Amino acid sequence: MILSAETLTSACGQDPGWLCRTVFDITHSAYLASGSSVILGIPAKIILILALSFLARWLLNRVITRVVRRAATGQVGMPRFGGRGGGRGRGGGGGPTPPPYVPERMRQRSETVGSVLRSIVTFTVFGIAFVTILGTLGINLAPLVASAGVIGIAIAFGAQTLVRDFLTGMFMILEDQYGVGDVVDAGPATGTVEAVGLRTTRLRDVNGAVWHIRNGTINRIGNMSQGWARAVLDVPVDHGADIGQARRVIAEVADDVWRNSAVSADILAEPEVWGVEQLTADAVTMRLVVKTAPLRQWEVARLLRERLKVALDAAGIDFPQGAPAPAPPPLAPPGPPAAAPAAPVPPTGPEPAPPPAQPAP
């Protein structure tokens, strides 16, 4: 059967597409050809858009994963360590190797940033796909975009605190200000970070209390866990002690802990005795500082205090016993006892009458 051009034009329009012409040639039905764009064309376009979206998301996530893996295993941005690590002696060949916590810290940071980037990629790709599908369905996007803009402005005015918390959390994660496991001073609370979110941060202090802090309210942060830490010990000695001897004893104890102790691997540099830090009426305070691995300064300080107490006692260097007791008031000089005044004798009879007044001359 020969089909006229008028039949094809009536079914597919003046400019028939490939799909409509193909359906018309196969089925010879103007009804099926006219409905082919709705039955097959639009679903095919939607499937193609979704397939391209998943492919783009997979490719971008693959690139992000490779970059994150390279950043986690690379040496770029790693701090230099001049002390001993892992029990090795000084002067070893090949340069010092950073302690295990540094690659782990870089891996955690890279994974966190990679997770955020993958979420952004997913939101962006599928957002574009959603808008494209709406356009394919013939929906006018201009009113939708205008309405979304108005709604977005209203939400921005009504949720300024939420937006500020979200943006602050994003920058905190991207800048690696702190992470899970760090000990931080966030102003309102100091403790170990248990969770870092885009809106809040959860801390647990030394007493076990859990603090939930909104990221937008954190004006400053003090991280005690990044790079390295320092154990600072102020050792008070008595005023009568030999300061030079006390300094030598403190230096010997610190050097022994650095070389031969269970925490040797946690000490990154040779301990330093800075000398007399403070003079008070009660004691002379000597300061000892030790550079340690993050979160190990407290354990090192405890061991040093224990050994310093034993060593100073063995060297006969006394600790101050506190402020002297106030002196008693001075005693009166000895002398002859003063005679006690006689006690007045109370009257036993009636009170005598006063003498009569003398007449005036």
TAUR-V507842 format. One record per residue. N is the residue number from 1. OMEGA is omega in degrees with one decimal (* if undefined). D_CENTER is the distance of its C-alpha to the mean C-alpha in Angstrom with 2 decimals. Layout:
n: (N & N)
omega: (OMEGA & OMEGA)
d_center: (D_CENTER & D_CENTER)
//
This chain:
n: (1 & 2 & 3 & 4 & 5 & 6 & 7 & 8 & 9 & 10 & 11 & 12 & 13 & 14 & 15 & 16 & 17 & 18 & 19 & 20 & 21 & 22 & 23 & 24 & 25 & 26 & 27 & 28 & 29 & 30 & 31 & 32 & 33 & 34 & 35 & 36 & 37 & 38 & 39 & 40 & 41 & 42 & 43 & 44 & 45 & 46 & 47 & 48 & 49 & 50 & 51 & 52 & 53 & 54 & 55 & 56 & 57 & 58 & 59 & 60 & 61 & 62 & 63 & 64 & 65 & 66 & 67 & 68 & 69 & 70 & 71 & 72 & 73 & 74 & 75 & 76 & 77 & 78 & 79 & 80 & 81 & 82 & 83 & 84 & 85 & 86 & 87 & 88 & 89 & 90 & 91 & 92 & 93 & 94 & 95 & 96 & 97 & 98 & 99 & 100 & 101 & 102 & 103 & 104 & 105 & 106 & 107 & 108 & 109 & 110 & 111 & 112 & 113 & 114 & 115 & 116 & 117 & 118 & 119 & 120 & 121 & 122 & 123 & 124 & 125 & 126 & 127 & 128 & 129 & 130 & 131 & 132 & 133 & 134 & 135 & 136 & 137 & 138 & 139 & 140 & 141 & 142 & 143 & 144 & 145 & 146 & 147 & 148 & 149 & 150 & 151 & 152 & 153 & 154 & 155 & 156 & 157 & 158 & 159 & 160 & 161 & 162 & 163 & 164 & 165 & 166 & 167 & 168 & 169 & 170 & 171 & 172 & 173 & 174 & 175 & 176 & 177 & 178 & 179 & 180 & 181 & 182 & 183 & 184 & 185 & 186 & 187 & 188 & 189 & 190 & 191 & 192 & 193 & 194 & 195 & 196 & 197 & 198 & 199 & 200 & 201 & 202 & 203 & 204 & 205 & 206 & 207 & 208 & 209 & 210 & 211 & 212 & 213 & 214 & 215 & 216 & 217 & 218 & 219 & 220 & 221 & 222 & 223 & 224 & 225 & 226 & 227 & 228 & 229 & 230 & 231 & 232 & 233 & 234 & 235 & 236 & 237 & 238 & 239 & 240 & 241 & 242 & 243 & 244 & 245 & 246 & 247 & 248 & 249 & 250 & 251 & 252 & 253 & 254 & 255 & 256 & 257 & 258 & 259 & 260 & 261 & 262 & 263 & 264 & 265 & 266 & 267 & 268 & 269 & 270 & 271 & 272 & 273 & 274 & 275 & 276 & 277 & 278 & 279 & 280 & 281 & 282 & 283 & 284 & 285 & 286 & 287 & 288 & 289 & 290 & 291 & 292 & 293 & 294 & 295 & 296 & 297 & 298 & 299 & 300 & 301 & 302 & 303 & 304 & 305 & 306 & 307 & 308 & 309 & 310 & 311 & 312 & 313 & 314 & 315 & 316 & 317 & 318 & 319 & 320 & 321 & 322 & 323 & 324 & 325 & 326 & 327 & 328 & 329 & 330 & 331 & 332 & 333 & 334 & 335 & 336 & 337 & 338 & 339 & 340 & 341 & 342 & 343 & 344 & 345 & 346 & 347 & 348 & 349 & 350 & 351 & 352 & 353 & 354 & 355 & 356 & 357 & 358 & 359 & 360 & 361)
omega: (-178.9 & -178.5 & -177.4 & 177.7 & 179.2 & 179.3 & 178.5 & 179.9 & 179.3 & -179.2 & -172.6 & 179.3 & -177.3 & 179.6 & -175.3 & 178.2 & -177.3 & -176.9 & -178.8 & 179.5 & -179.3 & 178.7 & 179.6 & 179.6 & -177.3 & -172.8 & -175.0 & -179.0 & 177.8 & -179.7 & 179.8 & 179.8 & 179.6 & 179.9 & -176.9 & -179.4 & 179.6 & -175.3 & -174.5 & -172.7 & -177.3 & 175.9 & 178.8 & 178.4 & 179.8 & 178.4 & 179.1 & 178.8 & 179.4 & 179.6 & 177.7 & 179.0 & 178.5 & 179.0 & 179.1 & 178.8 & -179.4 & -179.9 & -179.4 & 177.7 & 177.7 & 177.6 & 179.8 & -179.8 & 178.9 & 178.9 & 179.5 & 179.9 & 178.2 & 178.7 & -177.8 & -177.4 & -178.0 & -178.7 & -176.3 & 176.9 & -179.5 & -180.0 & 178.8 & -177.4 & -179.0 & -179.7 & -179.2 & 177.5 & 176.4 & 176.2 & 179.6 & 177.6 & 178.6 & 178.6 & 179.4 & -178.3 & 175.6 & 178.7 & -178.7 & 175.7 & -178.6 & 179.6 & -175.8 & -175.7 & -177.3 & 174.7 & 178.8 & 177.5 & 178.0 & 179.0 & 179.0 & 179.6 & -178.9 & 178.9 & 179.1 & 179.0 & 177.8 & 177.8 & 178.7 & -179.8 & 178.4 & 176.8 & 178.7 & 178.9 & 179.8 & -179.5 & -176.7 & -176.3 & -177.5 & 172.5 & 176.8 & 178.5 & 179.9 & 178.9 & 179.1 & 178.1 & 176.8 & 176.5 & 177.9 & 179.0 & 177.9 & 179.4 & 178.9 & -174.6 & -177.1 & 177.2 & -179.6 & 179.1 & 178.6 & 178.6 & 178.5 & 177.5 & 178.9 & 179.4 & 178.6 & 177.7 & 179.1 & 179.5 & 179.8 & 177.8 & -176.8 & -176.6 & 179.9 & -180.0 & 179.7 & 179.2 & 178.8 & 176.9 & -177.8 & -178.7 & 178.3 & 177.6 & 177.5 & -178.8 & 177.5 & -179.2 & -177.1 & -179.8 & 178.5 & 178.0 & 173.7 & -179.9 & -179.8 & -179.0 & 178.4 & 172.8 & -172.6 & 171.5 & -176.2 & -179.3 & 178.9 & -176.8 & 175.4 & -179.6 & -179.2 & 179.9 & 177.8 & 180.0 & 176.4 & 177.9 & 178.1 & -178.8 & -176.2 & 173.0 & -178.4 & 178.4 & 171.5 & -176.2 & -173.8 & 178.2 & 179.3 & 179.5 & 179.4 & -179.6 & 174.1 & -174.5 & 175.1 & -176.0 & -178.4 & -179.5 & -179.6 & 179.7 & 176.8 & -177.5 & 176.1 & -177.4 & -179.8 & -171.2 & -174.8 & 175.0 & 179.9 & 179.3 & -178.8 & 173.6 & -178.0 & -178.5 & 173.2 & -174.9 & 178.3 & 175.2 & -176.5 & 179.9 & -179.0 & -177.7 & 176.1 & -175.8 & 178.5 & 178.4 & 179.3 & 178.9 & 178.9 & 179.8 & 179.8 & 179.6 & 179.6 & 178.9 & -179.7 & 179.2 & 177.8 & 176.8 & -179.5 & -174.9 & -170.4 & 175.1 & -179.6 & -177.7 & -178.7 & -178.1 & -179.1 & -180.0 & -171.9 & -178.4 & -179.4 & 179.0 & -178.0 & 173.1 & -175.2 & 178.0 & -177.1 & -178.9 & -174.8 & 175.0 & 177.1 & 178.7 & -175.1 & -170.8 & 169.0 & -174.2 & 176.5 & -177.8 & 175.8 & 179.2 & -178.9 & 177.3 & -173.2 & 171.8 & -180.0 & 176.6 & 178.4 & -176.3 & -177.7 & 178.7 & 178.1 & -179.5 & 179.6 & 179.4 & 178.8 & 178.7 & -179.2 & -177.6 & 177.5 & 179.1 & -179.4 & -176.2 & 179.7 & 176.0 & -180.0 & 179.6 & 179.4 & 178.4 & -174.0 & 170.3 & 178.1 & -178.6 & -179.2 & -178.8 & 179.2 & 179.8 & 179.7 & -177.9 & 178.3 & 179.1 & -178.0 & 179.9 & 177.6 & 179.8 & -179.3 & -179.7 & 179.0 & -179.5 & 179.0 & 179.5 & -179.9 & 177.3 & 180.0 & 179.7 & 178.3 & 179.2 & -179.4 & 178.9 & -179.0 & -178.5 & 178.6 & -179.3 & -178.0 & 179.6 & 179.0 & -179.8 & -179.2 & 178.8 & 178.0 & 178.0 & 179.3 & 179.3 & *)
d_center: (79.23 & 78.67 & 76.01 & 76.56 & 74.07 & 74.37 & 73.02 & 69.99 & 69.38 & 69.65 & 67.16 & 64.58 & 65.30 & 66.55 & 63.79 & 63.29 & 60.13 & 60.01 & 58.99 & 61.68 & 64.36 & 63.46 & 63.61 & 66.85 & 68.39 & 67.49 & 68.29 & 70.84 & 69.46 & 68.68 & 66.80 & 64.40 & 64.04 & 63.20 & 60.55 & 59.06 & 56.39 & 55.18 & 55.67 & 54.45 & 53.13 & 50.31 & 48.94 & 49.23 & 47.28 & 44.53 & 44.36 & 44.27 & 41.45 & 39.36 & 40.23 & 39.22 & 35.94 & 35.08 & 36.23 & 34.14 & 31.02 & 31.76 & 32.37 & 29.23 & 27.04 & 28.92 & 28.20 & 24.45 & 24.51 & 26.45 & 24.20 & 21.08 & 23.09 & 24.21 & 20.79 & 19.56 & 22.68 & 23.32 & 22.94 & 21.97 & 19.05 & 18.81 & 18.77 & 22.12 & 22.70 & 25.81 & 25.86 & 27.14 & 25.35 & 26.59 & 29.46 & 31.17 & 33.16 & 32.88 & 35.02 & 34.67 & 35.67 & 33.63 & 30.69 & 27.66 & 25.65 & 21.87 & 20.66 & 19.89 & 16.11 & 16.14 & 17.99 & 15.99 & 12.72 & 14.80 & 16.24 & 13.14 & 12.08 & 15.76 & 16.22 & 13.51 & 15.09 & 18.46 & 18.03 & 17.26 & 20.22 & 22.48 & 21.90 & 22.77 & 25.81 & 27.02 & 26.85 & 28.61 & 31.29 & 32.31 & 32.23 & 34.73 & 36.72 & 36.97 & 38.31 & 40.73 & 42.03 & 42.71 & 44.69 & 46.59 & 47.58 & 49.11 & 46.76 & 46.68 & 43.13 & 43.74 & 43.73 & 40.78 & 38.71 & 39.87 & 39.02 & 35.57 & 35.02 & 36.24 & 34.17 & 31.05 & 31.74 & 32.33 & 29.14 & 27.22 & 28.87 & 28.39 & 24.76 & 23.27 & 20.33 & 19.67 & 20.02 & 17.68 & 14.93 & 15.75 & 15.87 & 12.61 & 10.92 & 13.10 & 12.18 & 8.38 & 9.47 & 12.35 & 10.91 & 8.29 & 5.80 & 3.22 & 5.35 & 7.44 & 8.44 & 5.89 & 6.73 & 5.06 & 7.67 & 7.47 & 11.23 & 12.84 & 11.20 & 9.70 & 9.16 & 8.14 & 6.20 & 9.51 & 9.46 & 8.09 & 11.19 & 12.88 & 13.63 & 11.41 & 8.25 & 9.53 & 8.80 & 11.67 & 12.78 & 15.37 & 18.17 & 17.21 & 16.58 & 14.39 & 12.65 & 12.56 & 11.11 & 12.50 & 10.53 & 13.59 & 13.52 & 10.34 & 12.27 & 10.09 & 6.76 & 7.36 & 5.79 & 8.68 & 8.68 & 9.52 & 13.28 & 14.74 & 14.75 & 17.73 & 19.71 & 21.66 & 24.76 & 27.27 & 30.58 & 33.27 & 36.89 & 40.15 & 42.03 & 44.92 & 43.01 & 43.49 & 40.40 & 41.24 & 41.64 & 38.40 & 36.56 & 38.28 & 37.50 & 33.77 & 33.75 & 35.74 & 33.53 & 30.36 & 32.20 & 33.44 & 29.99 & 28.86 & 31.89 & 32.90 & 30.41 & 28.24 & 25.10 & 26.78 & 24.77 & 21.51 & 22.95 & 22.61 & 25.12 & 28.07 & 27.37 & 28.54 & 30.45 & 30.07 & 32.95 & 33.71 & 30.72 & 32.41 & 35.93 & 36.70 & 39.87 & 38.74 & 37.15 & 36.28 & 32.56 & 31.82 & 28.37 & 27.21 & 24.08 & 23.02 & 20.61 & 18.95 & 16.82 & 13.11 & 13.00 & 16.80 & 17.43 & 18.24 & 20.71 & 22.35 & 22.72 & 24.38 & 26.84 & 27.66 & 28.43 & 30.70 & 32.62 & 32.88 & 34.49 & 37.05 & 37.80 & 38.25 & 40.53 & 42.55 & 42.97 & 44.24 & 41.51 & 41.10 & 38.05 & 38.71 & 40.23 & 39.08 & 41.03 & 44.83 & 46.63 & 48.50 & 52.15 & 54.92 & 57.26 & 60.25 & 63.48 & 66.76 & 69.31 & 72.20 & 75.50 & 78.46 & 77.55 & 78.19 & 80.85 & 79.58 & 80.99 & 83.56 & 82.52 & 84.52 & 87.16 & 86.96 & 90.25 & 92.33 & 94.80 & 94.74 & 93.40 & 96.40 & 97.36 & 96.73 & 99.84 & 101.81 & 101.10 & 103.80 & 105.67 & 105.14 & 108.25)
//
